[in-house]
């Protein structure tokens, strides 16, 4: 065993390169610059204290790091694990109504479903069976409020929000890789200059994981588990597998999804809502900028994993840094981080004319925030949108079948 480990270590050392390490570092910066602000918002919505927030950050960062490192080494591919950004966005709207212990139970249930579709090989089949337009519409409904809040932040913090939004637009043209990280750094600098940045309570300290015993109320589990599972599968794992295959890596989707589900279950009691395959971050690590030799790019995945773990260990400090930011900056950063996902979801929902009716029902139901029978808007968006699609599709088929054939002379 020791010889095998030493042999692998020597191989990694030979394959290592500065470009791969930098690519992994950039992926970490992209992850923390935008998506983590949504986790912070979700924690604030649920009224979580600093200890549980730092534990949540520890769980998603260390969990992602360990998972990505192991999978990259096992498959010799730059597999990047991350936390579910749309899942965190869903929690912003749910944690104010769902007790935290119940949310932990929902995380575990969603992880179990993830393991199930990975082990059985149902992942690809599931993604084909679920109406893609309806899932995209539900995701768009979840993300809509973040886009609106990003521009609404111009009223409360015009300087920081303006820098964030304008910087994003400009850098999308000249340097899209840094379109979130660079404007965030500039906005933080503006906050410091204008006196709205408060670092007095920030301290350098290791995070202490906080274990929470899950609760299992049926209504809350259904309301949160199914939407969390579906948006993570469709918006994270499916594009994550696609990004690796697009880069030329013949990765097995089932085992990858299974392993992210196992990791989610392990870290869920400490706050991790869902661990999954990264898509944008995977594209960074799997691209030619990481290394010209595709077989050596897996080092970027290892680098990303190690840096995730290093940052996650200081979850208390990270939580303190985000708490020091003005609320307008948090809203603007979260919205900017999700603009691309929102645009993609709207496009996926409304591109095909025959699905627009069902997608519109799913989108408006989810965006409304309605709660019926104790079940949240995302769940009803899936139900109403799917039902509408079935009805409209059946109606169209019946209409076509009753048309008389045109006689040709």
C-alpha positions, 0 to 999 in steps of 0.5 A: 500500500505504501509503495502504491501511494508513493508511486502515485505521489511521484506520478502527480509530482511529474505531472504537476505544472504551474498552469494547472495549479493556477487553474485550480486556484482560479476555480476556487476564487470563482466559487467563493466570489459568487456562489458563497454569497448565496449560502450566506444569504440562505443562512441569514434567511434561516436565522442561523448563528455564526457557528452554524454558518461557519460549519456550513461553509466548512462542510461545503468547502471541505466536502467539495475539496475532498470529493474533487481531490479523490475523484480527480485522482481516481479518474485521472481527470479534472473532476471539480466538486462544488456545492449546489448554487441553485440549491442554495438559492432555493434555501434562501426562499425556504429556510425562513419557513423550514426549521434547520433540523428539517432542512438537514433531513431534506439534505440527507433525503436528497443525497439518498436520491442522488446515490440511488440514481447513480448506483442504478444508472438512472441518471441519464434516463432521469434527465431525459424523462423529466421535462427539461423546460419545466425544470429550467422554468422552476430554476428560473423562478427560484433565481429571479429574485436574485436578479431583481435584488441585484438591481434593487441594491442600486437604491441602498448601495449605489456605489458598491452595487454599481461597481459590481454590475458595471464591472460584470458587464465590462469584463464579460466582454474583455475577461469573462473568467474574472467577471465575478471575482474582479468586480467583487474585489473592486466593490469591496475596495469601494466599500472600504473607502466609503466606510461601509465595510466593517472588519472589526469583528473578523478574526483568523480562526479554524472552523468548528463543525457543528453536528445537527440531528436531522428531523423528518416532517413529511411535508417539509421533506417533500417540499424541499427534497424533491426541488433540491434534488432536481435542480442539483441534478439538472443544473449542476450534475448534468452540465458537470458531466457534460463539461468533462465530456466536452473536454474529451474525458470519457467519465462514467456519469453514474459513479461520479453522481453516486460519489457526490451523493455519498459525500453529500450524505456525509457532510449534510449533518454539518450543513452541506445542502448538496455537493455535486459536480462543478460545471463552470469550475470544471470547464476552467480546470479541463480547458487548455489553459490548465495544460496543453496535455489533456492527460495532465490536467487532472492536477488542476482538479487536485489543486482545486480540491486542496485549496477548497479544503484549506479555505474551508478549514477557516470557515469562521474567518470566511463567515466573518469576512462575508458578514463584514460586507454591506448588505447591498454588496451581498445582494449585488454579488449574489445576483451577478453570480446567478445572472448567467444561470438565470439567463440559461434557465430562461432560454431553456424554459422558453426556447421551444414554442410547444413547451412555453405554456407549461414552462410559463406556469412553472416559472410563475408558480415558483416565482410567486413564492406560494405555499399550499398544504405546507409545500413550497413554491418550487414543488408546486412549480414542478407539479403544475408545470408538469401537469400542464405539459401533459395536458397540453401535449395530450390535447395537441395529440387529440387535435391532430388525431381528429383532423381529417386527412387531406385528399389528393386528387 
